């Protein structure tokens, strides 16, 4: 082998090694993986919000969808959903990002519901071409709830407490604890809720190809078992995650070794460590602790849509 040939071989080896380490190379406006076609599994776990502090992070989720959108070798997305719901803003942002993914790539999106796929989580699932659920799952909860009003004026009177809030604008202190809710304020709140509700049921109508006349009787906030959801056409079938993954792999002709998993998990803080230590010391089960974690994710005094 001549010195020139040796140089060429070394160059090719170095080039291949660089591509191998990078994993991708750029082509036009989408990225091409050198590892062949792939399928993405994206976890949507926990309370849908900006960040539930443990398993859900909005920006991480949006970034994962964007990465799939601009990677040419990606052939589809499977959403693994295990969430009781969350905020309308974040749910709609993810929903629209998934619609953009489908518009740009033409690739399928499937959803697999685990324990829960209710309310805002079901909202997101409606971006999928097919929705499947575990036979023990809970879904539905189609409706919107927006905050609470606590009127403490009578209690203040009994205790001799005087509280006065200075405002400019007759409804600026709406839902304040120091004044009753007026009929006008009830109408204001209901108008906002009605808009969010209308948006929700139209998302379902578009995603599930159902008429509003069929959806509205189902959208009274109740939850559904997997069997009930299938009967009402809210899902396409009952099967485990592994079965849905195999279904999508077959549809996209992707090798099961080329599945990429995206799942957010926050780094353990000192508080998490202390909770874990306490749990071990007193034998507290994870399921018992999760009730505390869910409550901690929803601070009081925050006015937001929680459609579950």
Helices and strands as residue ranges (DSSP letters): H 3-22, E 24-27, E 30-33, E 38-45, H 58-69, E 74-83, H 88-105, E 108-118, H 120-125, E 130-133, E 138-140, H 153-159, H 183-208, H 212-216, E 223-225, H 226-231, E 237-238, H 241-252, G 256-258, E 259-262, H 270-282, H 286-296
